[in-house]
């Protein structure tokens, strides 16, 4: 795991000497901070950087430690795209399966006789899997504002309309009883943390469309191909809410559109 300079680490975690957890520290506990052993970063200036990197999802910044102990901070405004691998496991989330979107980014989709049928289930943890992120201007979910700023999105499918994802952490409550904590004898047994996926579609012009209700919103974008997409999803037992499966649905949708 990449070690950050002591002063910088203290700033990131928001720790205060001689005091209890600060508001910033509590926010960081809920923030998704991902560390990668290797990266290739293409800057908007045309320069390329390589090395271990930390991604702060909540701030849309990359942190790269330098040999002299300094820390380079790269905001989304200065980054065109980047690829990472060797992700460190977040101890709050435990182990599990990790999707590899390499075939989806290359344009594979279920039922394609040229490419064949890719694996249906996610892979177990693979530190060599490569994840690709791109910067797009976004209104931060404020549909009533024309103001946009660059943000990082993970690329899940091929284009020209690309499925994108932003991950965040959410806390879930564990309780007993059919009525949650409100039923007779219902007790709160604490909370657990899990990742939440928010999906978006990037248009050929670089605009971002939020897929808040993935099936409804995607079919609205591909209105002329909606029936074919629904039939394709049924035939291949694909879900519009599972990241890997939605990526193949988007690839198939792209194949139906004549530009």
ABEGO torsion letter per residue (X at the ends): XBBBBAAAAAAAAGBBBGBBBBAAAAAAAABBBBBBABBBBBBAAGBBBBEBBBBBAAAGBBBBBBAAGBBBBBBAAABABBBBBGBBBBAAAEBEBBBBAAAAAAGBBBGBAAAEBBBABBBBBBAABBBBBBBBBBAGGBAABABBBBBBBBBABBOABBBBBBBBBBBBBBBBEAAEAABBGBBBAEBBBBBBBBBBBBBAAGBBBBBABAAAAAAAABAAAAAAAAAAAAAAGBBAABAAAAAAAAAAAAAABBX
